[in-house]
Amino acid sequence: MPSTCMSNRMNAVRTHVLTVCLALLALTQPASAAPLTLDALLARSEAPHGVVFEIVDRDPEALNVALPWVKQAAH
């Protein structure tokens, strides 16, 4: 796969993962609490409950592209 296609695929996967994370974060926050940004969520010393990284793609290589980003974001 050419690098521009791989880059576009990774951007699409990243966008989907961020959308899912932010949606789950919104559902886990009390209504009176200010919503956190993804950066603030990832900066916490403890992982919050209920956060899931989901990768959905028909391309079997999508996981290989997204997994390094997910591993980095999860730590």
C-alpha positions in Angstrom: 0.0 0.0 0.0 1.5 3.4 -0.9 2.5 5.7 1.9 -0.2 8.3 1.1 -2.9 5.7 1.1 -1.6 4.3 4.4 -1.5 7.8 5.8 -5.1 8.4 4.7 -6.2 5.1 6.2 -4.5 5.8 9.5 -6.1 9.3 9.6 -9.5 7.7 9.0 -8.9 5.1 11.7 -7.6 7.7 14.1 -10.7 9.8 13.6 -13.0 6.8 14.2 -11.1 5.9 17.3 -11.2 9.4 18.7 -14.9 9.7 18.0 -15.6 6.5 19.8 -13.5 7.5 22.8 -15.0 10.9 23.1 -18.5 9.4 22.8 -17.8 6.9 25.6 -16.2 9.6 27.7 -19.3 11.8 27.4 -21.5 8.9 28.5 -19.3 8.2 31.6 -19.2 11.8 32.9 -21.9 13.1 35.3 -24.1 15.7 33.7 -22.7 18.5 36.0 -19.1 17.8 35.2 -17.2 19.6 32.5 -16.3 17.3 29.7 -12.7 16.3 29.4 -10.6 16.5 26.2 -9.0 13.4 24.9 -5.6 14.8 25.9 -6.8 15.4 29.5 -8.2 11.9 29.6 -5.0 10.3 28.4 -3.0 12.5 30.9 -4.6 10.9 33.9 -2.5 8.6 36.0 -5.3 6.0 36.1 -7.3 4.8 33.2 -11.0 5.8 33.5 -13.5 3.0 33.5 -15.4 2.4 30.3 -13.0 3.7 27.7 -12.7 1.4 24.7 -10.6 1.8 21.5 -12.6 0.2 18.7 -11.1 -0.3 15.2 -13.6 -1.1 12.5 -12.5 -1.5 8.9 -12.9 -3.9 6.1 -9.2 -3.7 5.3 -7.3 -6.4 7.3 -4.3 -4.2 7.4 -6.1 -1.4 9.3 -5.4 -3.0 12.6 -1.6 -3.0 11.8 -1.9 0.7 11.0 -4.0 1.7 14.0 -2.5 -0.5 16.7 0.7 1.4 17.4 -1.4 4.6 17.9 -3.8 2.8 20.2 -0.9 1.4 22.2 0.6 4.8 22.6 -2.6 6.5 23.5 -3.5 3.8 26.1 -0.3 4.4 28.1 
